Every structure is written in C-alpha cells, then in structure tokens.
Amino acid sequence: MIDRALPPALVALLLIYLQLRSGADFSALMVAVMALFAYVTLAGGRLLAAPAGVRDGDLSSAWVLGLVALSLPLYGLTALLPVTAGVAFGVVAAVVVVLDLVYRRRSPPPDRKSLIGFALAVALTAAWCTEPAGAYQVLRTRDVLPVWGDYYIHGAYVSQFGDPRALGRGSILLADLPATFYHFASYLPAAALATLLDQPGLALATSAWMPLGFLAMTAGAYTFGDRLAGAAGGIAALAAVAILPDASNYGLRNGFLSFHWSVLAHPGATYALGAAFVSLALLDRWSRERSRDALAASAALAAALVLFRAHVFLLFVPAWAATAVYCAMQESRHRRRVAAWLFVALAAGAAATNVVLTQLGEGQWRFGGSALGWFLTVAHSGHEPTAYTAFYAEVMIGDEWGYSLVVGIVLSYLAALGALAALLPAAALLARHRQALRPIDVFPAYAAYCWLLLMLFAPLTWAVQGPELIDRPVVLLYAAVAIWTLCLLLRSIARAWLAALAAAIALLPVMFAHAGELARPKFASGALHLDLRAELGLVDLAAFLRREARAGDSFAVAGLSSEFAVVDLALELCALSGVPAYLSRPHLEMLQGGPRKETVAARVAALREVEQQGDATQAHARLRQMRVQWYVVPHGQAPRWDPARERAVFRAGKFSLYAAR
C-alpha cells in the first residue's frame, strides 16, 4: 500500500512546494487538487504500461506515459468542445479512476530501485525548478520577472486553455480569431491546474508547466538509462541531464547552444525529451525481444512529439525511423549496406522536406530561404562572450563560402556537445571491444547525422526569419549523446548502483545551490530577455482585471506599437489576468499574411479611432462595437476623451482602466 501511495505523494508534495514558492496561499483545495492530479497521471501511466510493453513496476515510464496520455485528450477535448482544461481533466480523471479500480490488482507495485530512481528524479526537479517557480512572487513584489521573457507567452497559452475568462473567444492573443497551429499539448496539464486552482497563467507556467516537463525529462532519462545499462545506468542518465554541467560551461563556452538554458527557457522540449527517451526504451525492447506492442507504443510516442515540441520531432523521428530499420536488419548479412543506404535516404528525405516546407503558403508556419548561414553567424558570432570570440567572423572574412560553412558546422558540434563529441566514440569503441554494443546504439550517430541535415536543409521560419529549426532540436542530440556516453561506459565496466546512487544523493545539495546559475543564459544578449521589468502598476491592474472580468470579456491596450516585439503590454496582461486581448504583438501577427494580416491592420485602425474620439460616450460605443469590454491606457497617459482620467474605473501606477460595458 505504501509503495503505491508514495509516488503520487512525492509528486503532489513537489507541486505544492512549488506553488507555495510562486506565492499561492496554502489551502486544503491545493492539497486535494495536487494529490488528485498526481494520482490520475501515474494511474493512467500504469494502465498504459502493460499494453505498451513497459517493464512491470517502472514508475518513471508510468509518469511519462501518464503525462502524455493526459495531455492529448485534454488537448482534443478543449479543441472540440467549449470547455476549459479543468473540466476536460474531470472527465479524463473519472475514466482513469474507474479503470484503475478495475485493473489495480493486475498492476504490480514498483520495485525498490524504480521507486528510488523516481524519487531522485523528483528531487532533481525540485532542485532545478525551485528558483524559477518563485518568479511570479518576485514579479508581484519587485515588478521584475526573473525568468526568460517567453514565459509571458507560455503563461498566456496556459490561460487560453485553462482560464474560464478566455473561454469562447478563440486565441487569447487575438480575441475571436482561431489559434494558429502550434505544439500546444504540453500546456494542457498546467492549464487544468489553472482552472482548478484559479491561478493566473504566468504563475502556473513557472510553478507547474515547467516542473511537470522537467520531471518528464528526468523520469524518461532514468527509464532509458535503466534500459541501456541497468539501474546504475538509470542514475547515470539522470546525472547526464540534470547533474553534469553542459558544454557551455567549458571548452568553447557557447551559451547559445547550452542544454540546460534551452530546456528551462523553452520547457516544451522537456515534455518531448521525456517521450523520446521512453520511445527509445520501447524500441530497444522491440529490438531485443521482438515485442510488437513495444514497437507500436514506441512509434506512437515518436509521432506524439509533434504536438509537444515540433523542433524535437523533426530531429527525433528520422533518427528513430533509421534506427528501427537498422534494428530490424540486425540478423541480416546486408546490415552494413542497409545502414549506408539509410544515410542516403535520410538526406533525400531532408531535401524533399525542405521543398515541401518552402512551398507552404501564408500562415504561421511559413518558411523560406536557407537557415544555415544565419544559424552559423548567430551561433558563433551573435552570442558573445564565448571562448572563441571573433574567430568565426575572421574565418568568414576573405575565405570562400564553403570553407567557412565546414568550419562553422564543426564548431557547432563542438560547442553543443563539448567533451562528449570525443567521449562517445571512445565509449562506443570500448563497448565494441567488450562485445557490449547493441543495435539500438546506432541512434546517436543517426541523430548527429540528422542534425547535420537540418543544418544543411532547414529553412528560415516566418516569425523573425530565424534558424530555430536548427538550434532548438540540439537539446535532443546533447541529451542522447550524454546518456549514451555514460551508459556505454557502465555497460563496459562493472555497474556500481549503490556508488552511483550515493554520488547522486551527495550532489543534490550542490544542484539546489547552483542549478539556477547553470540555467541562466551565458551570452550578453540574454539580458534583453531576462529580468524584464514590468511597468509600474501592471500587476495590480492585472489583478483587478482578473477579479472583475467575466467569461467572454476582452481588453484592448491604447497606443499599442506596431514595431517588432516578442513581449508587449497586451501579452503581459493576457498572462497575468487570463482575459483575451483584442490585439497583441501586431507586428508578429501581421507577418503571417493573408486574412490574419488584414484583421490585425483593421484592429490597429479601430484602436486609433477610439483614441481620436472627442467624447467618452462615443469612445465606449466604438469599443462595444469591437466587442471590447475593458480599455487600458498605459504609460501614465490619458485618453483624449478623458484628459483628467476621471472616468477610469481603476488606476494603478502608470495605468488607467476603463469599462466599456
């Protein structure tokens, strides 16, 4: 009984602790919600473990499977029905509880090593997420957001799915327009908590969305390491992703390609990494035992990555497919020839994908041009300081284009992988000498090759014409290489589980003390997106708007700039209040072209009409025509039709708020 109750209790305690860090008030409701969430996620994972071919009692796999299986139906229900993620969670929870009661006796309790591994994953998640989980509380008390600025975007998306105030208005960033396709699935568990706890999206983004994904990554790493090299391998895999400093801390010291900064600045990747690790563990089981259930589950997890992190999907799926084909041919005398042809097929597939992507029409996912030159310049010259400052810029001056490309690509591997670029081949040679290699061990080679293909063929994306299809997937390559390096070494020598466990536990206090430092961007331009200062009165305004707004309301911000901005006042209010914006980030929205661009242009013009009105009655009437119930005037300014700000229903700092009902 204790063995079954302890894992969900550990997760619930983790989430409660992080909620308290975010400034939430402790309550019986919080305890009940977190306990139910942890139980449903783990129970759902246990129900899927047996048919998926997962080893009995594997808690870490159960967590990843449960989180994936919870996210997808929540995503589907909220997309198809006018319900919040919290309501959808109630439906899924009821189904899981019934099934768990029916099949509980068939589910074996976790074994001791699995329980210890999962507990260590929870502890490491607490170490890495303690500091960022308190970001909302810091914002409320100091008017500074001490995490990557994109968390305003993530907080808005959490509210889009989980806040009743956003229900029925489409995109929270552009009310009454449908949300464009995005890898949204990871937001749904945190959105369910936002509904049940009635918390702002930004608070849940840092104290629930990010930690849940980090736990998925660490749990998935333990599962895969255990599969590669036993329980000691599981702990080694945990060390690879959550204890050992990444390559940005030594060697070339390139912070732009830092693993830990990337997974905490873009936590959707952690959900995808957790699913990828379990998928690989299942693929290895199929390779060694020919379990069709394991192969089907592995393929399903690989396909699901596109809804969690499309960038990781682009790197993982071709490498997974090539590895699966190679494993299928392991008994064939033509295996080496097949492996060579797989490299040719992957290159042809990358070229064909490039043609398809660049032919896509207008919309959010619009591509064009090669991203390679931009990526190399950005990675090696645009994120100083590094240990090779100005080196690549000098290579590009006066040299032929092809030479600088080769140098840039080699530097990319060295900057992303550091010492692992040499240690993995050495570990593989040692394992081969000891006859300890398996067919699944070709995956890192295929992943490294597929990243090369991404560099050569990936197009620029619409948002800022950036090379994100190249730099964002590198977290998968780093994690895979790090895990395989340690596990191959363990497979080749004596496995000392107790020694590995003791070392990991001894390093936990170090991780609590220094994880925040390791996750901070090490490049100077990172300061532009970190510790963003909120305008005086923003938090109080958002709290008032959140308290007074009703479902179906929206707000508009006066004087919204059409210049490029990743974060603007409207986006910040979405994340803090949960109320949809009539317009936010107009420049980025207009980049998508087509009808969306026309709508944004019309809304910019409509807001100017409101600003130019000479009478408050006329201004409010125009706002009602626009289906805007709240009008925000920032920067200490006053509207033309209320120069003394007497008609404002709320004033705080440099903000005035008008009700247009």
VOGU-3710 file (C-alpha; in Angstrom, 3 decimals, decimal comma):
1> midralppal> 0,000/0,000/0,000  2,807/2,401/0,906  4,651/1,567/-2,316  1,565/2,603/-4,322  0,794/5,740/-2,316  4,345/7,092/-2,060  4,957/8,017/-5,757  1,855/10,232/-6,174  2,545/11,695/-2,728  6,058/12,682/-3,853
11> vallliylql> 4,706/14,402/-6,979  1,936/16,136/-5,033  4,415/17,428/-2,443  6,673/18,705/-5,226  3,824/20,608/-6,869  2,544/22,008/-3,558  6,037/23,177/-2,639  6,457/24,931/-5,990  3,017/26,526/-5,733  3,951/27,975/-2,362
21> rsgadfsalm> 7,165/29,273/-3,929  5,042/31,105/-6,513  3,164/32,928/-3,755  -0,037/30,872/-3,734  -1,826/30,527/-0,392  -1,745/27,086/1,190  -5,182/25,504/1,303  -6,950/22,176/1,522  -8,086/22,694/-2,082  -4,477/22,914/-3,243
31> vavmalfayv> -3,578/19,685/-1,458  -6,612/17,869/-2,878  -6,035/19,096/-6,436  -2,337/18,197/-6,468  -2,973/14,788/-4,916  -5,691/14,031/-7,489  -3,549/15,247/-10,376  -0,541/13,157/-9,331  -2,685/10,067/-8,748  -4,512/10,350/-12,084
41> tlaggrllaa> -1,301/10,885/-14,049  0,519/7,930/-12,506  -2,551/5,675/-12,579  -3,097/6,467/-16,256  0,541/5,662/-16,948  0,291/2,335/-15,128  -2,790/1,416/-17,147  -0,874/2,032/-20,374  2,392/0,452/-19,256  1,419/-3,203/-19,731
51> pagvrdgdls> -0,092/-2,917/-23,236  2,810/-0,676/-24,263  5,353/-3,307/-23,298  6,846/-1,405/-20,361  8,571/-3,372/-17,615  6,294/-4,080/-14,653  6,582/-1,590/-11,822  8,514/1,028/-13,846  7,377/4,243/-12,160  9,371/6,591/-14,356
61> sawvlglval> 7,856/5,210/-17,569  4,415/5,341/-15,970  4,853/9,058/-15,226  5,878/9,902/-18,789  3,170/7,742/-20,358  0,584/9,160/-17,982  1,542/12,770/-18,684  1,463/12,208/-22,456  -1,803/10,293/-22,232  -3,319/13,056/-20,085
71> slplygltal> -2,161/15,914/-22,315  -3,510/14,569/-25,597  -7,178/14,015/-24,637  -7,217/17,338/-22,774  -5,930/18,996/-25,940  -8,543/17,231/-28,046  -11,465/17,970/-25,722  -10,632/21,663/-25,379  -10,186/21,952/-29,149  -13,504/20,260/-29,955
81> lpvtagvafg> -15,716/21,444/-27,087  -16,240/24,830/-25,388  -14,752/23,640/-22,090  -11,698/24,549/-20,058  -8,851/22,139/-19,446  -10,071/21,743/-15,855  -13,464/20,446/-16,993  -11,781/18,144/-19,503  -9,496/16,890/-16,730  -12,553/15,970/-14,663
91> vvaavvvvld> -13,803/13,769/-17,498  -10,437/12,081/-18,014  -9,907/11,659/-14,261  -13,253/9,917/-13,852  -12,357/7,422/-16,578  -8,895/6,777/-15,127  -10,191/6,290/-11,591  -12,756/3,718/-12,727  -10,245/1,806/-14,834  -7,660/1,897/-12,066
101> lvyrrrsppp> -10,121/0,409/-9,596  -10,945/-2,362/-12,058  -7,364/-3,232/-13,031  -5,467/-2,285/-9,867  -4,856/-5,892/-8,778  -3,193/-6,683/-12,093  -0,718/-3,825/-11,687  2,352/-4,862/-9,672  3,820/-2,449/-7,128  7,025/-0,638/-8,087
111> drksligfal> 10,301/-2,317/-7,249  12,726/-0,700/-4,833  15,205/0,574/-7,402  12,457/2,005/-9,603  10,990/3,859/-6,627  14,393/5,266/-5,655  15,061/6,353/-9,243  11,727/8,136/-9,484  12,251/9,818/-6,110  15,644/11,037/-7,302
121> avaltaawct> 14,011/12,438/-10,464  11,512/14,312/-8,274  14,319/15,677/-6,083  16,325/16,882/-9,077  13,216/18,544/-10,484  12,796/20,399/-7,208  16,432/21,493/-7,343  16,181/22,895/-10,869  12,713/24,423/-10,564  12,774/25,995/-7,096
131> epagayqvlr> 14,204/29,324/-8,252  12,101/29,843/-11,406  8,938/28,678/-9,618  9,169/31,807/-7,445  9,202/34,125/-10,476  5,557/35,197/-10,127  6,049/36,122/-6,480  9,147/38,163/-7,407  7,135/39,933/-10,111  4,391/40,815/-7,631
141> trdvlpvwgd> 6,804/42,186/-5,047  9,568/43,734/-7,184  7,964/44,313/-10,621  10,656/42,141/-12,276  10,188/38,752/-13,962  13,383/36,778/-13,160  12,936/34,146/-15,891  13,185/34,138/-19,676  10,711/36,646/-21,148  8,964/33,977/-23,227
151> yyihgayvsq> 7,213/32,847/-20,050  4,708/35,643/-20,675  3,834/33,811/-23,906  3,650/30,470/-22,125  1,519/31,943/-19,354  -0,912/33,329/-21,925  -1,253/29,910/-23,556  -1,835/28,229/-20,186  -4,663/30,709/-19,611  -6,029/30,208/-23,127
161> fgdpralgrg> -6,813/26,586/-22,321  -7,397/26,784/-18,583  -8,961/30,117/-17,646  -12,784/30,444/-17,831  -12,316/34,129/-18,672  -10,765/33,128/-22,007  -13,452/30,607/-22,907  -15,224/31,139/-26,203  -13,011/33,908/-27,610  -10,549/31,840/-29,675
171> silladlpat> -6,921/32,903/-29,428  -6,151/34,666/-26,159  -3,609/36,808/-28,032  -6,067/37,875/-30,736  -9,635/37,508/-29,487  -12,271/35,987/-31,795  -9,690/34,571/-34,189  -8,814/30,873/-34,040  -5,474/29,958/-32,521  -2,957/29,024/-35,196
181> fyhfasylpa> -1,461/25,533/-35,108  1,251/25,145/-32,534  2,687/22,385/-30,368  0,187/23,192/-27,617  -0,215/19,778/-25,934  2,320/20,394/-23,165  0,302/23,347/-21,818  -2,810/21,313/-21,042  -1,840/19,698/-17,691  -0,829/23,089/-16,270
191> aalatlldqp> -3,974/24,614/-17,793  -6,078/22,044/-15,935  -4,435/23,147/-12,693  -5,069/26,790/-13,630  -8,779/26,033/-13,817  -8,934/24,028/-10,606  -6,812/26,448/-8,558  -7,978/29,679/-10,259  -4,408/30,893/-10,738  -3,011/33,201/-13,463
201> glalatsawm> -1,358/31,503/-16,399  2,039/33,048/-15,707  2,103/31,669/-12,163  1,282/28,156/-13,394  3,738/28,386/-16,305  6,683/28,677/-13,917  5,396/26,606/-10,982  3,610/23,751/-12,793  4,140/23,679/-16,576  7,929/23,864/-16,387
211> plgflamtag> 8,358/21,418/-13,433  5,976/18,833/-14,908  8,018/18,789/-18,092  11,327/18,663/-16,240  10,068/15,680/-14,258  9,022/14,010/-17,519  12,529/14,551/-18,895  14,323/13,216/-15,819  11,932/10,284/-15,396  12,239/9,410/-19,083
221> aytfgdrlag> 16,033/9,633/-18,837  16,027/7,239/-15,872  13,845/4,788/-17,779  16,095/4,823/-20,804  19,327/4,673/-18,825  17,941/1,699/-16,905  17,199/0,016/-20,223  20,692/0,680/-21,557  22,770/-0,233/-18,505  20,554/-1,324/-15,625
231> aaggiaalaa> 19,685/0,683/-12,516  23,160/2,236/-12,411  22,567/3,382/-15,983  19,317/4,984/-14,891  21,129/7,078/-12,298  23,859/7,872/-14,828  21,202/9,097/-17,265  19,754/11,321/-14,550  23,223/12,714/-13,978  23,644/13,301/-17,716
241> vailpdasny> 20,607/15,578/-17,988  20,340/17,095/-14,509  23,682/16,999/-12,695  26,642/17,214/-15,070  27,331/20,762/-16,340  26,595/21,053/-20,060  29,082/22,057/-22,743  28,500/25,794/-22,268  30,493/25,649/-19,014  33,837/24,654/-20,534
251> glrngflsfh> 35,636/24,359/-23,852  34,139/26,771/-26,400  31,703/28,084/-23,730  28,917/28,798/-26,203  25,864/29,735/-24,132  23,536/29,853/-27,147  23,785/26,054/-27,516  23,541/25,398/-23,769  21,369/22,386/-22,955  20,223/23,497/-19,517
261> wsvlahpgat> 19,469/27,077/-20,518  17,486/25,849/-23,506  15,301/23,331/-21,676  14,379/25,866/-18,983  13,887/28,769/-21,400  11,791/26,555/-23,733  10,330/23,877/-21,425  8,102/22,345/-24,089  11,271/20,498/-25,086  11,369/18,634/-21,762
271> yalgaafvsl> 7,994/17,006/-22,464  9,254/15,907/-25,871  12,540/14,614/-24,436  10,732/12,522/-21,830  8,527/10,950/-24,506  11,554/10,416/-26,778  13,504/8,598/-24,050  10,630/6,215/-23,300  10,103/5,707/-27,027  13,750/4,655/-27,376
281> alldrwsrer> 13,466/2,329/-24,377  10,487/0,638/-26,035  12,325/0,468/-29,354  15,197/-1,323/-27,617  12,749/-3,783/-26,105  11,310/-4,488/-29,538  14,815/-4,860/-30,966  15,814/-7,446/-28,366  12,505/-9,218/-27,722  10,524/-8,519/-30,924
291> srdalaasaa> 7,547/-7,244/-28,942  5,108/-5,723/-31,441  3,319/-3,895/-28,648  6,573/-2,186/-27,692  7,211/-1,152/-31,310  3,694/0,247/-31,706  3,951/2,202/-28,461  7,402/3,492/-29,411  6,099/4,698/-32,772  3,057/6,325/-31,156
301> laaalvlfra> 5,244/8,264/-28,720  7,522/9,347/-31,570  4,539/10,638/-33,542  3,119/12,441/-30,492  6,239/14,584/-30,223  4,926/16,912/-32,944  2,205/18,097/-30,559  4,659/18,713/-27,717  7,724/20,165/-29,464  7,806/20,183/-33,260
311> hvfllfvpaw> 11,518/21,083/-33,299  12,460/17,931/-31,382  10,085/15,907/-33,563  11,975/16,996/-36,699  15,229/15,572/-35,348  13,914/12,556/-33,459  11,570/10,912/-35,952  14,008/10,402/-38,855  16,714/9,188/-36,467  14,163/6,886/-34,795
321> aatavycamq> 12,987/5,508/-38,145  16,542/4,833/-39,331  17,364/3,119/-36,034  14,229/0,985/-36,261  15,139/-0,161/-39,784  18,685/-0,941/-38,681  17,417/-2,924/-35,681  15,072/-4,866/-37,962  18,056/-5,866/-40,107  20,336/-6,888/-37,248
331> esrhrrrvaa> 20,325/-10,564/-38,286  20,921/-9,791/-41,969  24,342/-10,064/-43,604  23,425/-6,920/-45,563  23,100/-4,836/-42,419  26,068/-2,581/-43,173  24,838/-1,933/-46,704  21,395/-1,092/-45,341  22,959/1,305/-42,829  24,758/3,124/-45,639
341> wlfvalaaga> 21,606/3,392/-47,731  19,754/4,777/-44,725  22,107/7,767/-44,695  21,299/8,360/-48,370  17,563/8,008/-47,729  17,691/10,450/-44,827  19,445/13,035/-46,989  16,877/12,606/-49,758  14,067/12,926/-47,227  15,566/16,107/-45,786
351> aatnvvltql> 15,852/17,656/-49,241  12,263/16,712/-50,080  11,010/18,113/-46,764  12,794/21,375/-47,487  10,970/21,655/-50,818  7,605/20,963/-49,174  8,135/23,457/-46,348  9,300/26,271/-48,597  6,249/25,782/-50,816  3,827/26,300/-47,937
361> gegqwrfggs> 1,565/29,305/-48,348  0,803/32,108/-45,973  0,189/31,299/-42,346  2,028/30,818/-39,107  4,183/28,002/-40,466  5,637/29,879/-43,419  9,212/29,126/-44,422  11,730/30,362/-46,931  15,430/30,523/-47,693  18,253/28,563/-46,119
371> algwfltvah> 18,775/28,899/-42,373  22,356/27,586/-42,366  24,262/30,837/-42,912  22,134/32,702/-40,407  22,429/29,906/-37,857  26,223/29,754/-38,070  26,539/33,523/-37,776  24,106/33,712/-34,863  25,587/30,707/-33,054  29,254/31,640/-33,381
381> sgheptayta> 29,263/35,432/-33,619  25,941/36,666/-32,256  26,004/35,399/-28,679  29,218/36,556/-27,083  31,066/36,105/-24,848  32,489/32,717/-25,833  35,949/31,175/-25,583  36,489/31,770/-29,326  35,264/35,346/-29,643  35,554/36,737/-33,202
391> fyaevmigde> 37,124/33,505/-34,509  34,282/32,589/-36,832  33,885/36,165/-38,047  37,561/36,114/-39,036  37,081/32,793/-40,841  34,285/34,307/-42,904  36,369/37,344/-43,938  38,283/36,734/-47,134  37,582/32,996/-47,279  35,451/31,033/-49,657
401> wgyslvvgiv> 31,907/30,313/-48,529  32,295/26,541/-48,498  35,293/26,604/-46,136  33,552/28,833/-43,610  30,495/26,573/-43,708  32,580/23,499/-42,900  34,355/25,299/-40,060  31,037/26,609/-38,731  29,401/23,174/-38,771  32,347/21,560/-36,973
411> lsylaalgal> 32,290/24,330/-34,372  28,554/23,745/-33,890  29,089/20,119/-32,904  31,967/21,020/-30,590  30,009/23,874/-28,982  26,871/21,791/-28,485  28,500/18,570/-27,268  31,795/19,667/-25,745  33,922/16,775/-24,493  31,124/14,329/-25,294
421> aallpaaall> 31,964/14,690/-29,005  35,117/12,680/-28,276  33,961/10,653/-25,275  31,028/8,970/-27,023  33,136/7,461/-29,849  35,673/6,326/-27,251  32,933/4,732/-25,134  31,487/3,050/-28,237  34,897/1,604/-29,163  35,339/0,292/-25,635
431> arhrqalrpi> 31,866/-1,279/-25,698  32,631/-2,857/-29,071  35,886/-4,272/-27,715  33,953/-5,753/-24,790  31,254/-7,010/-27,209  28,689/-4,907/-25,345  27,176/-2,976/-28,249  23,507/-3,351/-29,207  21,682/-2,420/-32,413  19,914/0,467/-30,625
441> dvfpayaayc> 23,327/2,083/-30,056  23,326/3,455/-33,612  20,777/6,108/-32,608  23,276/8,811/-31,542  25,062/8,507/-34,897  21,802/8,887/-36,805  20,759/11,786/-34,562  24,076/13,570/-35,173  23,683/12,998/-38,920  20,082/14,223/-38,897
451> wlllmlfapl> 21,184/17,411/-37,126  23,687/17,923/-39,934  20,830/17,521/-42,422  18,802/20,080/-40,500  21,713/22,499/-40,740  22,008/21,897/-44,486  18,330/21,870/-45,439  16,247/23,615/-42,742  14,559/26,824/-43,964  14,147/30,052/-42,044
461> twavqgpeli> 10,902/30,419/-40,117  8,398/33,234/-40,521  8,483/34,716/-37,011  11,819/36,513/-37,132  13,236/34,736/-40,177  15,277/32,757/-37,699  17,130/29,413/-37,660  15,080/27,896/-34,821  14,607/24,617/-36,719  18,357/24,096/-36,271
471> drpvvllyaa> 19,138/25,386/-32,791  16,042/24,242/-30,875  16,401/20,461/-31,584  20,009/20,354/-30,335  18,761/19,530/-26,815  17,805/16,053/-28,054  21,233/15,471/-29,580  23,038/16,611/-26,433  20,860/14,535/-24,093  21,138/11,403/-26,242
481> vaiwtlclll> 24,918/11,678/-26,570  25,374/12,373/-22,841  23,190/9,444/-21,767  24,753/7,016/-24,231  28,294/8,004/-23,281  27,777/7,244/-19,596  25,683/4,126/-20,182  28,140/2,614/-22,682  30,931/3,118/-20,161  28,849/1,443/-17,453
491> rsiarawlaa> 27,928/-1,389/-19,796  31,624/-1,995/-20,475  32,755/-1,985/-16,848  31,322/-3,113/-13,527  27,984/-1,479/-12,711  28,028/0,004/-9,217  24,428/1,009/-8,482  24,980/1,902/-4,840  28,024/4,038/-5,656  26,117/5,868/-8,393
501> laaaiallpv> 23,171/6,440/-6,073  25,386/7,722/-3,256  27,129/10,141/-5,619  23,816/11,449/-6,970  22,413/11,998/-3,470  25,610/13,707/-2,351  25,357/16,131/-5,287  21,729/17,082/-4,610  22,620/19,989/-2,255  25,022/21,270/-4,909
511> mfahagelar> 22,237/21,231/-7,500  19,858/23,110/-5,178  22,552/25,751/-4,699  23,767/26,123/-8,286  21,043/24,943/-10,691  19,699/28,474/-11,100  23,155/29,712/-12,073  23,659/26,884/-14,592  20,322/27,642/-16,246  20,895/31,362/-16,751
521> pkfasgalhl> 21,945/32,493/-20,238  25,690/32,949/-20,549  25,518/35,287/-23,545  25,248/39,052/-23,164  22,145/39,461/-25,325  20,294/37,192/-22,910  19,925/40,213/-20,646  17,405/41,604/-23,136  15,028/38,715/-22,398  15,781/38,088/-18,726
531> dlraelglvd> 14,684/40,074/-15,676  12,139/42,049/-17,694  10,864/44,978/-15,658  7,094/45,399/-15,541  5,662/48,877/-15,867  4,579/50,334/-12,545  1,044/49,223/-11,686  0,853/46,341/-14,195  0,477/43,595/-11,591  -2,237/45,483/-9,685
541> laaflrrear> -4,071/46,283/-12,907  -3,977/42,629/-13,976  -5,274/41,530/-10,570  -8,208/43,968/-10,801  -8,981/42,925/-14,365  -8,827/39,263/-13,390  -11,174/39,868/-10,458  -13,761/41,916/-12,363  -13,741/40,339/-15,839  -16,328/37,771/-16,852
551> agdsfavagl> -16,166/34,894/-19,308  -16,335/36,307/-22,819  -14,730/39,653/-21,963  -11,697/41,059/-23,768  -9,438/44,072/-23,299  -7,564/46,438/-25,588  -4,426/48,470/-24,922  -4,224/52,036/-26,213  -1,237/53,114/-28,264  -0,018/49,577/-28,932
561> ssefavvdla> 3,136/49,734/-31,043  3,298/48,015/-34,437  7,081/47,661/-34,130  8,631/44,230/-33,648  8,221/42,973/-30,075  8,291/39,459/-28,670  6,575/40,708/-25,498  4,277/43,720/-25,216  1,845/45,063/-22,610  -1,126/43,223/-24,078
571> lelcalsgvp> 0,703/39,890/-23,894  1,764/40,559/-20,309  -1,839/41,286/-19,330  -3,018/38,070/-21,009  -0,562/36,022/-18,954  -1,365/37,822/-15,700  -5,140/38,190/-15,988  -6,357/35,347/-18,211  -8,505/37,791/-20,196  -8,175/37,681/-24,024
581> aylsrphlem> -6,582/40,618/-25,836  -8,319/42,375/-28,715  -4,830/42,829/-30,159  -1,316/41,926/-29,053  2,066/41,902/-30,797  0,614/43,269/-34,062  3,922/43,101/-35,915  4,322/39,352/-35,367  0,675/38,681/-36,197  0,892/40,623/-39,463
591> lqggprketv> 3,948/38,629/-40,537  1,619/35,695/-41,102  -0,022/37,490/-44,015  -3,411/36,696/-45,562  -6,702/37,344/-43,757  -4,940/37,453/-40,385  -2,794/40,373/-41,525  -5,876/42,200/-42,777  -7,679/41,625/-39,478  -4,747/42,931/-37,454
601> aarvaalrev> -4,451/46,025/-39,676  -8,176/46,678/-39,223  -7,858/46,365/-35,450  -4,925/48,764/-35,352  -7,061/51,268/-37,254  -10,054/50,664/-34,951  -7,961/51,372/-31,852  -6,760/54,615/-33,410  -10,389/55,588/-33,956  -11,056/55,039/-30,258
611> eqqgdatqah> -8,036/57,164/-29,323  -9,201/60,013/-31,587  -12,738/60,205/-30,241  -13,540/63,502/-28,544  -16,306/62,144/-26,334  -16,186/59,287/-23,829  -19,653/58,065/-24,770  -18,644/57,732/-28,406  -15,375/56,034/-27,467  -17,180/53,480/-25,295
621> arlrqmrvqw> -19,739/52,869/-28,025  -16,945/52,160/-30,511  -15,313/49,763/-28,049  -18,599/47,883/-27,652  -18,834/47,561/-31,440  -15,397/45,982/-31,326  -16,560/43,545/-28,584  -14,042/45,079/-26,160  -15,195/45,403/-22,555  -12,004/46,830/-20,995
631> yvvphgqapr> -9,749/49,586/-22,293  -6,243/50,012/-20,876  -4,330/53,289/-21,159  -0,642/52,823/-20,195  2,473/54,954/-19,651  0,749/57,496/-17,402  -1,124/58,903/-20,392  -4,758/59,968/-20,561  -7,197/59,462/-23,446  -8,251/62,476/-25,449
641> wdpareravf> -11,835/61,965/-24,311  -10,905/61,847/-20,589  -7,866/64,076/-20,029  -8,254/64,042/-16,236  -8,780/60,241/-16,136  -11,922/60,789/-14,079  -13,930/58,080/-15,864  -11,383/55,339/-15,176  -12,767/52,507/-13,058  -9,281/51,669/-11,818
651> ragkfslyaa> -5,929/53,434/-11,688  -2,612/51,956/-10,606  0,851/53,293/-11,218  1,027/54,386/-14,854  -2,188/52,616/-15,899  -5,815/53,659/-16,231  -8,567/51,150/-16,911  -11,944/51,934/-18,483  -15,015/49,700/-18,516  -16,925/49,764/-21,802
661> r> -19,849/47,551/-20,891
//
